[in-house]
């Protein structure tokens, strides 16, 4: 599922019109339409606002956008490569286990 498909689904489940969501996010209706159709990227700076509208954890939106949440990079000492790889392996295991 793309981020646009995810947003469209969440919007429809909540009976929010596309133009109302666009207005809330302060973007044009055309831009919102293009996001949902996969023709434009969802702006990362709007993730917290959209998460609040949908009442979901922002991490879900970051996942569907395909980026890491910004707080991941707040650790002041950096990360070892093996820890990063272990984290991604754990994520894959958890996601693929759920999908089965």
Backbone as a chain_set.jsonl record, in Angstrom:
{"seq": "XXXXXXXXXXXXXXXXXXXXXXXXXXXXXXXXXXXXXXXXXXXXXXXXXXXXXXXXXXXXXXXXXXXXXXXXXXXXXXXXXXXXXXXXXXXXXXXXXXXX", "coords": {"N": [[0.85, -1.179, 0.0], [0.598, 2.172, -0.87], [1.618, 5.42, 0.388], [-0.238, 7.319, -0.411], [-2.502, 5.738, -0.972], [-2.94, 4.747, 1.582], [-3.534, 7.113, 3.007], [-5.855, 7.94, 1.627], [-7.545, 5.782, 2.232], [-7.689, 5.966, 5.08], [-8.864, 8.471, 5.287], [-11.361, 8.071, 4.029], [-12.507, 6.092, 5.672], [-13.007, 7.605, 7.875], [-14.86, 9.306, 6.944], [-14.107, 11.775, 5.828], [-14.023, 14.451, 3.671], [-12.1, 14.924, 0.711], [-11.477, 17.576, 0.009], [-11.889, 18.856, 2.443], [-9.913, 17.722, 4.057], [-7.65, 18.591, 2.694], [-7.92, 21.344, 3.094], [-7.644, 21.484, 5.898], [-5.0, 20.655, 6.13], [-3.833, 22.696, 4.848], [-3.186, 22.712, 2.117], [-3.543, 22.557, -1.469], [-6.536, 21.317, -3.066], [-6.003, 19.922, -5.389], [-3.325, 19.177, -4.956], [-3.666, 17.452, -2.78], [-5.228, 15.49, -4.006], [-3.356, 14.576, -5.904], [-1.43, 13.462, -4.196], [-2.869, 11.32, -3.072], [-3.251, 9.804, -5.353], [-0.723, 9.03, -5.922], [0.977, 10.647, -7.346], [2.394, 12.682, -6.244], [4.655, 13.373, -3.552], [3.984, 12.938, -0.062], [4.278, 15.665, 2.081], [6.757, 15.659, 4.522], [6.754, 17.415, 6.693], [4.127, 17.737, 7.33], [3.267, 15.486, 8.593], [2.862, 15.241, 11.503], [0.536, 16.823, 11.793], [-1.379, 15.57, 10.105], [-1.47, 13.074, 11.344], [-2.62, 13.8, 13.771], [-5.145, 14.632, 12.89], [-6.196, 12.192, 11.93], [-5.986, 10.785, 14.244], [-3.924, 8.932, 14.821], [-0.824, 7.181, 15.358], [2.044, 9.008, 14.508], [4.195, 7.537, 13.516], [3.147, 5.538, 11.885], [2.487, 6.906, 9.532], [5.029, 7.824, 8.801], [6.159, 5.347, 8.219], [4.64, 4.506, 5.952], [5.292, 6.56, 4.203], [7.889, 6.007, 3.871], [10.123, 6.748, 5.282], [12.318, 7.294, 8.094], [11.203, 8.078, 11.414], [11.824, 11.363, 12.699], [12.841, 11.5, 15.339], [14.437, 9.303, 15.662], [16.945, 10.008, 14.928], [17.867, 11.554, 16.968], [19.566, 10.548, 18.877], [22.493, 11.139, 20.549], [25.036, 9.933, 20.224], [25.442, 8.504, 17.933], [25.149, 5.55, 15.837], [26.018, 2.089, 15.74], [26.834, 0.168, 12.875], [26.073, -2.564, 12.897], [24.023, -2.58, 14.759], [22.048, -1.082, 13.53], [21.487, -2.716, 11.313], [20.547, -4.975, 12.695], [18.246, -3.92, 13.834], [16.674, -3.39, 11.556], [16.395, -5.996, 10.607], [14.89, -7.112, 12.673], [12.569, -5.597, 12.412], [11.691, -6.4, 9.854], [11.212, -9.129, 10.4], [9.109, -8.91, 12.262], [7.113, -7.575, 10.754], [6.719, -9.295, 8.532], [5.924, -11.593, 9.83], [3.466, -10.799, 10.846], [2.089, -10.429, 8.493], [1.605, -12.97, 7.593]], "CA": [[0.0, 0.0, 0.0], [1.365, 3.418, -0.925], [1.177, 6.422, 1.355], [-1.462, 7.924, -0.936], [-3.592, 4.785, -0.746], [-3.172, 4.706, 3.026], [-4.216, 8.354, 3.383], [-7.209, 7.892, 1.07], [-8.302, 4.811, 3.023], [-7.948, 6.53, 6.403], [-9.782, 9.597, 5.101], [-12.69, 7.539, 3.717], [-13.003, 5.408, 6.871], [-13.44, 8.65, 8.798], [-15.83, 10.136, 6.212], [-13.564, 13.124, 5.628], [-13.926, 14.775, 2.252], [-10.752, 15.275, 0.268], [-11.29, 19.025, 0.069], [-11.803, 19.249, 3.847], [-8.589, 17.34, 4.534], [-6.71, 19.526, 2.066], [-8.057, 22.622, 3.794], [-7.05, 21.315, 7.234], [-3.546, 20.566, 5.969], [-3.42, 23.935, 4.176], [-2.655, 22.422, 0.784], [-4.622, 22.629, -2.45], [-7.275, 20.082, -3.321], [-5.267, 19.208, -6.44], [-2.147, 18.575, -4.339], [-4.163, 16.314, -1.999], [-5.609, 14.486, -5.001], [-2.125, 14.014, -6.471], [-0.825, 12.613, -3.162], [-3.644, 10.082, -2.974], [-3.074, 9.043, -6.587], [0.679, 8.635, -6.033], [1.683, 11.537, -8.261], [3.22, 13.596, -5.447], [5.057, 12.893, -2.23], [3.369, 13.62, 1.073], [5.321, 16.45, 2.753], [7.042, 15.131, 5.862], [6.451, 18.38, 7.762], [2.695, 17.654, 7.635], [2.969, 14.21, 9.251], [2.209, 15.392, 12.814], [-0.799, 17.393, 11.627], [-2.255, 14.527, 9.568], [-1.625, 12.056, 12.388], [-3.585, 14.335, 14.731], [-6.463, 14.587, 12.248], [-6.624, 10.797, 11.883], [-5.828, 10.21, 15.591], [-3.051, 7.764, 14.708], [0.575, 7.435, 15.693], [2.77, 9.508, 13.342], [5.101, 6.513, 12.991], [2.476, 4.835, 10.78], [2.645, 7.721, 8.33], [6.44, 7.753, 8.402], [6.365, 4.035, 7.598], [4.079, 4.484, 4.595], [6.06, 7.5, 3.382], [9.158, 5.333, 3.582], [11.227, 7.436, 5.964], [12.387, 7.07, 9.53], [10.765, 9.214, 12.217], [12.975, 12.223, 12.991], [13.418, 11.283, 16.662], [15.436, 8.239, 15.56], [18.259, 10.636, 14.738], [18.165, 12.407, 18.125], [20.551, 9.905, 19.732], [23.687, 11.984, 20.359], [26.304, 9.223, 20.091], [25.493, 7.753, 16.681], [24.775, 4.141, 15.905], [26.907, 1.139, 15.084], [26.2, -0.445, 11.707], [25.448, -3.846, 13.224], [22.771, -2.308, 15.481], [21.088, -0.643, 12.513], [21.094, -3.905, 10.567], [19.749, -5.818, 13.592], [16.934, -3.28, 13.974], [15.914, -3.629, 10.329], [16.069, -7.425, 10.562], [13.779, -7.3, 13.611], [11.387, -4.993, 11.803], [11.227, -7.308, 8.795], [10.652, -10.325, 11.037], [7.812, -8.56, 12.86], [6.142, -7.261, 9.705], [6.422, -10.468, 7.728], [5.194, -12.516, 10.693], [2.097, -10.29, 10.909], [1.474, -10.588, 7.17], [1.276, -14.383, 7.343]], "C": [[0.895, 1.241, 0.0], [0.857, 4.384, 0.137], [-0.117, 7.081, 0.885], [-2.677, 7.034, -0.731], [-3.953, 4.723, 0.738], [-3.948, 5.938, 3.478], [-5.654, 8.345, 2.875], [-8.086, 6.94, 1.879], [-8.679, 5.397, 4.388], [-8.962, 7.675, 6.322], [-11.209, 9.085, 4.886], [-13.319, 6.832, 4.919], [-13.578, 6.416, 7.866], [-14.453, 9.61, 8.165], [-15.389, 11.595, 6.117], [-13.459, 13.36, 4.129], [-12.507, 15.229, 1.921], [-10.505, 16.771, 0.389], [-11.194, 19.522, 1.513], [-10.436, 18.898, 4.438], [-7.534, 18.279, 3.959], [-6.736, 20.868, 2.781], [-7.409, 22.562, 5.179], [-5.527, 21.306, 7.164], [-2.952, 21.804, 5.289], [-2.637, 23.649, 2.893], [-3.83, 22.481, -0.19], [-5.302, 21.27, -2.594], [-6.538, 19.258, -4.379], [-4.039, 18.503, -5.868], [-2.554, 17.34, -3.538], [-4.548, 15.169, -2.928], [-4.366, 13.787, -5.558], [-1.406, 13.109, -5.472], [-1.549, 11.263, -3.123], [-3.489, 9.204, -4.215], [-1.622, 8.62, -6.816], [1.499, 9.501, -6.974], [2.545, 12.575, -7.555], [3.543, 12.946, -4.117], [4.267, 13.634, -1.15], [4.467, 14.373, 1.809], [5.532, 15.988, 4.197], [6.702, 16.107, 6.973], [4.968, 18.369, 8.145], [2.311, 16.365, 8.366], [2.312, 14.41, 10.613], [0.769, 15.916, 12.716], [-1.782, 16.339, 11.11], [-2.492, 13.431, 10.604], [-2.643, 12.518, 13.431], [-5.006, 14.295, 14.164], [-7.013, 13.161, 12.277], [-6.599, 10.114, 13.259], [-5.07, 8.879, 15.533], [-1.643, 8.161, 15.111], [1.297, 7.916, 14.433], [3.705, 8.472, 12.726], [4.462, 5.715, 11.849], [2.635, 5.599, 9.475], [4.093, 7.716, 7.864], [6.739, 6.43, 7.705], [5.871, 4.041, 6.155], [4.767, 5.471, 3.662], [7.392, 6.866, 2.989], [10.355, 6.046, 4.175], [11.194, 7.092, 7.45], [11.856, 8.296, 10.275], [11.975, 10.048, 12.652], [13.611, 11.976, 14.356], [14.449, 10.159, 16.672], [16.843, 8.839, 15.516], [18.67, 11.528, 15.901], [19.22, 11.818, 19.061], [21.905, 10.572, 19.499], [24.987, 11.248, 20.053], [26.435, 8.437, 18.794], [25.156, 6.289, 16.899], [25.831, 3.29, 15.216], [26.141, 0.464, 13.959], [25.474, -1.738, 12.057], [24.137, -3.66, 13.982], [21.673, -1.864, 14.508], [20.574, -1.852, 11.74], [20.219, -4.836, 11.41], [18.342, -5.238, 13.757], [16.071, -3.519, 12.737], [15.528, -5.098, 10.193], [14.887, -7.719, 11.492], [12.479, -6.74, 13.052], [10.815, -5.904, 10.713], [10.572, -8.554, 9.386], [9.257, -10.033, 11.587], [6.759, -8.307, 11.796], [5.759, -8.491, 8.903], [5.681, -11.518, 8.525], [3.727, -12.111, 10.772], [1.376, -10.553, 9.593], [1.059, -12.03, 6.881], [-0.042, -14.777, 7.944]], "O": [[1.837, 1.336, 0.787], [-0.212, 4.18, 0.712], [-0.996, 7.369, 1.696], [-3.75, 7.51, -0.361], [-5.128, 4.655, 1.098], [-4.907, 5.825, 4.241], [-6.574, 8.704, 3.611], [-9.238, 7.255, 2.178], [-9.837, 5.335, 4.801], [-9.816, 7.819, 7.197], [-12.152, 9.598, 5.487], [-14.52, 6.957, 5.157], [-14.515, 6.112, 8.603], [-14.849, 10.6, 8.779], [-16.184, 12.517, 6.3], [-12.873, 12.554, 3.406], [-11.817, 15.832, 2.743], [-9.433, 17.188, 0.827], [-10.498, 20.5, 1.784], [-9.87, 19.666, 5.216], [-6.627, 18.71, 4.671], [-5.688, 21.458, 3.042], [-6.706, 23.49, 5.579], [-4.849, 21.871, 8.023], [-1.734, 21.94, 5.172], [-1.595, 24.245, 2.622], [-4.987, 22.457, 0.231], [-4.726, 20.226, -2.289], [-6.461, 18.035, -4.272], [-3.74, 17.369, -6.244], [-1.887, 16.307, -3.597], [-4.227, 14.011, -2.66], [-4.331, 12.561, -5.669], [-0.832, 12.093, -5.865], [-0.918, 10.206, -3.138], [-3.588, 7.98, -4.122], [-1.323, 7.93, -7.79], [2.605, 9.121, -7.357], [3.336, 13.268, -8.194], [2.809, 12.09, -3.624], [3.927, 14.807, -1.308], [5.495, 13.781, 2.136], [4.59, 15.937, 4.987], [6.392, 15.685, 8.087], [4.593, 18.932, 9.174], [1.146, 16.181, 8.72], [1.276, 13.795, 10.867], [-0.103, 15.494, 13.475], [-2.895, 16.229, 11.623], [-3.605, 12.919, 10.72], [-3.438, 11.715, 13.921], [-5.955, 13.965, 14.875], [-8.178, 12.954, 12.615], [-7.121, 9.011, 13.422], [-5.49, 7.866, 16.092], [-1.32, 9.346, 15.192], [1.172, 7.284, 13.384], [3.979, 8.53, 11.527], [5.164, 5.265, 10.943], [2.89, 5.001, 8.429], [4.36, 7.614, 6.667], [7.479, 6.392, 6.722], [6.59, 3.632, 5.244], [4.821, 5.243, 2.454], [7.945, 7.148, 1.926], [11.464, 5.965, 3.647], [10.173, 6.657, 7.982], [12.039, 9.425, 9.821], [13.035, 9.494, 12.941], [14.807, 12.218, 14.523], [15.255, 10.072, 17.599], [17.801, 8.244, 16.008], [19.706, 12.189, 15.836], [19.717, 12.515, 19.945], [22.411, 10.572, 18.377], [25.962, 11.886, 19.656], [27.447, 7.769, 18.581], [24.908, 5.857, 18.025], [26.455, 3.711, 14.242], [24.94, 0.217, 14.076], [24.373, -1.981, 11.563], [23.234, -4.488, 13.865], [20.51, -2.237, 14.661], [19.369, -1.998, 11.535], [19.262, -5.42, 10.901], [17.363, -5.982, 13.812], [14.882, -3.815, 12.852], [14.439, -5.407, 9.709], [13.991, -8.485, 11.138], [11.416, -7.342, 13.205], [9.609, -6.145, 10.66], [9.511, -8.982, 8.932], [8.333, -10.823, 11.397], [5.628, -8.776, 11.921], [4.579, -8.701, 8.624], [4.883, -12.267, 7.961], [2.843, -12.968, 10.768], [0.185, -10.866, 9.586], [0.234, -12.266, 5.999], [-0.457, -15.93, 7.82]]}, "num_chains": 1, "name": "protein.A"}
